[in-house]
Amino acid sequence: MPTPQEKADFSDRLKFSMLRAPEKMRGATDLALHFNLRYHGEPVSPQTAHKWLTARSIPTADKLLTLSEWLKVDQHWLHYGPAPSGNAQGVPKPIVHDEKYPASEETLELASKIEALTPHHRYLLEQLVEQFYGPSK
């Protein structure tokens, strides 16, 4: 059974992932609606989605798979967070640039530091970058 902290961490990762989703979701009802469009099992209620968002429960593995595929994040990352190695597997993939901008040692180090941030702090950093460069495409 997940601990309260594990539930809270999952909830934070889910909310962070929802912010990056192309669909604008305002809460549990929107989450349940969009989830049910993609899930092939028994639909979830807005109350169930609310429990996910308020750190009262974590979805089952089949629902986590649907969430991770839809939100384009790694299932392990969504459920448990970054891998113990410190390598933040599953964090939403960075934007791939063409060969005009090869990844330098400094760029890779910065990306590693960004990946180590909490989901909330990554979101804040993303919002700051958008203020300078506009939303990512």
Residue frames as qw, qx, qy, qz and C-alpha x, y, z in Angstrom:
[[0.000, 0.890, 0.457, 0.000, 0.00, 0.00, 0.00],
 [0.409, 0.545, -0.036, 0.731, 1.45, 3.38, -0.98],
 [0.359, -0.397, -0.441, 0.720, 2.47, 5.77, 1.76],
 [0.109, 0.898, 0.336, -0.264, 0.89, 9.24, 2.02],
 [0.166, -0.702, 0.362, 0.591, 4.16, 10.72, 0.69],
 [0.313, 0.006, 0.810, 0.496, 4.15, 8.39, -2.34],
 [0.223, 0.704, 0.672, 0.053, 0.57, 9.41, -3.09],
 [0.026, -0.904, -0.076, 0.420, 1.45, 13.09, -2.75],
 [0.254, -0.485, 0.574, 0.609, 4.48, 12.72, -5.03],
 [0.318, 0.308, 0.819, 0.364, 2.41, 10.86, -7.63],
 [0.140, 0.847, 0.487, -0.160, -0.22, 13.59, -7.47],
 [0.118, -0.797, 0.205, 0.555, 2.44, 16.25, -8.08],
 [0.268, -0.212, 0.745, 0.573, 3.82, 14.37, -11.10],
 [0.266, 0.544, 0.778, 0.167, 0.31, 13.88, -12.51],
 [0.069, 0.907, 0.263, -0.321, -0.52, 17.58, -12.13],
 [0.201, -0.629, 0.445, 0.606, 2.80, 18.53, -13.72],
 [0.296, 0.064, 0.835, 0.459, 2.13, 16.18, -16.64],
 [0.220, 0.730, 0.646, -0.045, -1.38, 17.58, -17.07],
 [0.022, -0.842, 0.016, 0.539, 0.03, 21.10, -17.40],
 [0.148, -0.438, 0.660, 0.592, 2.08, 19.91, -20.37],
 [0.429, 0.353, 0.825, 0.100, -0.82, 18.11, -22.05],
 [0.067, 0.173, 0.454, 0.872, -2.21, 19.66, -25.25],
 [0.330, -0.644, -0.601, -0.341, -5.72, 19.53, -23.79],
 [0.083, -0.419, 0.357, -0.831, -6.51, 22.20, -21.25],
 [0.569, -0.401, -0.717, -0.011, -7.80, 20.50, -18.12],
 [0.207, -0.632, 0.169, -0.728, -9.24, 22.37, -15.19],
 [0.478, -0.386, 0.599, -0.514, -9.60, 19.53, -12.74],
 [0.402, -0.089, 0.904, -0.115, -10.83, 16.06, -12.00],
 [0.666, 0.514, 0.417, -0.345, -13.84, 16.16, -14.31],
 [0.488, 0.762, -0.337, -0.259, -11.71, 17.12, -17.32],
 [0.095, -0.499, 0.861, 0.015, -9.07, 14.55, -16.33],
 [0.561, 0.118, 0.789, -0.220, -11.67, 11.77, -16.09],
 [0.653, 0.652, 0.165, -0.348, -13.26, 12.76, -19.40],
 [0.388, 0.744, -0.514, -0.179, -9.99, 12.84, -21.35],
 [0.254, -0.368, 0.890, -0.092, -8.71, 9.70, -19.62],
 [0.651, 0.232, 0.662, -0.292, -11.87, 7.73, -20.41],
 [0.623, 0.690, -0.126, -0.346, -11.55, 8.62, -24.11],
 [0.344, 0.634, -0.692, -0.033, -8.26, 6.69, -24.15],
 [0.291, -0.279, 0.863, -0.304, -8.80, 3.91, -21.60],
 [0.527, 0.039, -0.690, -0.495, -10.29, 0.64, -22.83],
 [0.263, -0.191, -0.896, 0.303, -11.46, -0.68, -19.46],
 [0.216, -0.754, -0.612, 0.102, -14.13, 0.43, -17.02],
 [0.166, 0.732, 0.029, 0.661, -14.34, 4.26, -17.11],
 [0.387, -0.200, -0.540, 0.720, -13.18, 6.23, -14.09],
 [0.123, -0.869, -0.478, -0.046, -15.43, 8.70, -12.35],
 [0.141, 0.797, -0.146, 0.569, -14.53, 12.33, -11.66],
 [0.660, -0.702, 0.176, -0.200, -14.36, 11.29, -7.99],
 [0.932, -0.092, 0.126, 0.327, -11.65, 8.74, -8.80],
 [0.536, 0.566, 0.001, 0.626, -9.69, 11.32, -10.79],
 [0.263, -0.853, 0.101, -0.439, -10.13, 13.72, -7.87],
 [0.852, -0.499, 0.145, 0.069, -8.56, 11.13, -5.55],
 [0.811, 0.219, 0.071, 0.538, -5.56, 10.94, -7.87],
 [0.255, 0.703, 0.002, 0.664, -5.19, 14.73, -7.88],
 [0.420, -0.766, 0.157, -0.460, -5.63, 15.11, -4.12],
 [0.213, 0.470, -0.807, 0.287, -3.11, 12.41, -3.19],
 [0.703, -0.215, 0.426, -0.528, -5.72, 10.01, -1.84],
 [0.891, 0.074, 0.449, 0.004, -4.98, 7.17, -4.27],
 [0.030, -0.517, 0.669, 0.533, -2.71, 6.00, -7.07],
 [0.796, 0.306, -0.153, -0.499, -4.21, 4.35, -10.17],
 [0.894, -0.086, 0.435, 0.064, -3.71, 0.68, -10.97],
 [0.452, -0.325, 0.582, 0.593, -0.96, -0.35, -13.41],
 [0.386, 0.467, 0.682, 0.410, -3.29, -0.49, -16.44],
 [0.037, 0.952, 0.304, -0.015, -4.55, 3.02, -15.73],
 [0.380, -0.738, 0.280, 0.483, -1.00, 4.27, -15.14],
 [0.506, 0.031, 0.643, 0.574, -0.05, 2.89, -18.54],
 [0.245, 0.753, 0.539, 0.288, -2.90, 4.78, -20.22],
 [0.189, -0.955, -0.072, 0.216, -2.01, 7.98, -18.35],
 [0.480, -0.539, 0.422, 0.549, 1.69, 7.71, -19.23],
 [0.459, 0.265, 0.647, 0.548, 1.01, 7.03, -22.92],
 [0.114, 0.868, 0.451, 0.173, -1.49, 9.86, -23.15],
 [0.238, -0.959, 0.031, 0.152, 0.63, 12.38, -21.23],
 [0.693, 0.618, -0.256, 0.270, 3.83, 11.24, -22.99],
 [0.230, -0.720, 0.578, -0.307, 5.78, 10.42, -19.83],
 [0.403, 0.212, -0.887, 0.077, 7.44, 7.25, -18.66],
 [0.717, -0.464, -0.417, -0.311, 5.14, 5.00, -16.63],
 [0.707, -0.218, -0.454, 0.496, 7.83, 4.37, -13.99],
 [0.203, 0.164, -0.165, 0.951, 8.48, 8.10, -13.61],
 [0.432, -0.444, -0.245, -0.746, 4.76, 8.86, -13.27],
 [0.797, -0.428, -0.408, -0.119, 4.28, 6.20, -10.62],
 [0.802, -0.397, -0.208, 0.394, 7.56, 6.31, -8.67],
 [0.113, -0.952, 0.165, 0.230, 9.48, 9.37, -9.78],
 [0.386, 0.745, -0.541, -0.059, 13.04, 9.53, -11.15],
 [0.914, 0.048, -0.382, 0.125, 15.08, 6.34, -11.17],
 [0.693, -0.689, 0.007, 0.211, 17.34, 5.89, -8.11],
 [0.741, 0.097, 0.145, 0.649, 20.43, 6.36, -10.28],
 [0.123, -0.628, -0.056, 0.767, 19.56, 10.05, -10.41],
 [0.046, -0.004, 0.645, 0.763, 18.92, 9.70, -14.12],
 [0.424, 0.311, 0.398, -0.752, 15.43, 11.18, -14.44],
 [0.054, 0.102, 0.882, 0.458, 14.09, 8.60, -16.87],
 [0.003, 0.587, 0.806, 0.073, 10.65, 9.30, -18.15],
 [0.007, -0.636, -0.189, 0.748, 10.66, 12.99, -17.57],
 [0.594, 0.743, 0.265, -0.155, 9.03, 14.50, -20.63],
 [0.755, 0.149, 0.278, 0.575, 11.47, 14.36, -23.51],
 [0.143, -0.627, 0.074, 0.762, 13.39, 17.54, -24.31],
 [0.583, 0.764, 0.066, -0.269, 12.79, 19.31, -27.57],
 [0.765, -0.040, 0.412, 0.493, 15.14, 17.92, -30.22],
 [0.163, 0.851, -0.151, -0.477, 17.01, 20.57, -32.17],
 [0.839, 0.537, -0.052, 0.067, 18.58, 20.11, -35.56],
 [0.851, -0.005, -0.058, 0.523, 22.30, 19.71, -36.15],
 [0.211, 0.751, -0.064, 0.622, 22.86, 23.47, -36.07],
 [0.397, -0.687, 0.327, -0.513, 22.71, 23.21, -32.27],
 [0.718, 0.062, -0.679, 0.142, 24.76, 20.19, -31.18],
 [0.689, -0.705, -0.139, -0.095, 24.57, 19.34, -27.48],
 [0.306, 0.649, -0.520, 0.463, 27.66, 20.73, -25.77],
 [0.479, -0.081, -0.744, 0.459, 29.05, 19.56, -22.44],
 [0.083, 0.012, 0.365, -0.927, 27.52, 22.64, -20.78],
 [0.588, -0.078, -0.285, -0.753, 24.12, 21.96, -22.37],
 [0.696, -0.117, -0.706, -0.061, 24.13, 18.36, -21.18],
 [0.308, -0.068, -0.654, 0.688, 25.12, 19.44, -17.66],
 [0.295, -0.015, 0.140, -0.945, 22.33, 22.04, -17.58],
 [0.680, -0.096, -0.485, -0.541, 19.79, 19.51, -18.86],
 [0.577, -0.101, -0.769, 0.256, 20.85, 17.09, -16.15],
 [0.073, -0.066, -0.510, 0.854, 20.35, 19.75, -13.48],
 [0.482, -0.036, -0.123, -0.866, 16.93, 20.66, -14.86],
 [0.690, -0.099, -0.662, -0.274, 15.87, 17.00, -14.88],
 [0.431, -0.095, -0.747, 0.498, 16.86, 16.72, -11.21],
 [0.223, -0.150, 0.208, -0.940, 14.44, 19.52, -10.23],
 [0.318, 0.312, 0.799, -0.404, 11.09, 18.71, -8.69],
 [0.254, 0.526, 0.709, 0.395, 8.17, 18.68, -11.14],
 [0.057, -0.920, -0.347, 0.175, 6.93, 21.96, -9.70],
 [0.289, -0.716, 0.259, 0.581, 10.30, 23.67, -10.08],
 [0.369, 0.052, 0.698, 0.612, 10.65, 22.34, -13.67],
 [0.154, 0.752, 0.616, 0.177, 7.23, 23.80, -14.43],
 [0.166, -0.911, -0.095, 0.366, 8.27, 27.18, -12.96],
 [0.368, -0.436, 0.500, 0.652, 11.46, 27.13, -15.04],
 [0.324, 0.363, 0.743, 0.460, 9.46, 26.26, -18.16],
 [0.046, 0.892, 0.449, -0.041, 7.12, 29.19, -17.49],
 [0.274, -0.784, 0.168, 0.531, 10.11, 31.52, -17.10],
 [0.371, -0.133, 0.662, 0.637, 11.63, 30.34, -20.40],
 [0.243, 0.622, 0.694, 0.268, 8.28, 30.81, -22.12],
 [0.069, -0.910, -0.202, 0.355, 8.29, 34.44, -20.95],
 [0.229, -0.621, 0.443, 0.604, 11.51, 34.95, -22.95],
 [0.081, -0.197, 0.807, 0.551, 10.92, 32.73, -25.97],
 [0.657, 0.067, -0.199, -0.724, 7.17, 32.08, -26.14],
 [0.849, -0.125, 0.422, -0.292, 5.46, 28.72, -25.76],
 [0.254, -0.321, 0.847, 0.338, 7.22, 25.63, -27.13],
 [0.604, 0.281, -0.338, -0.665, 5.80, 24.20, -30.33]]
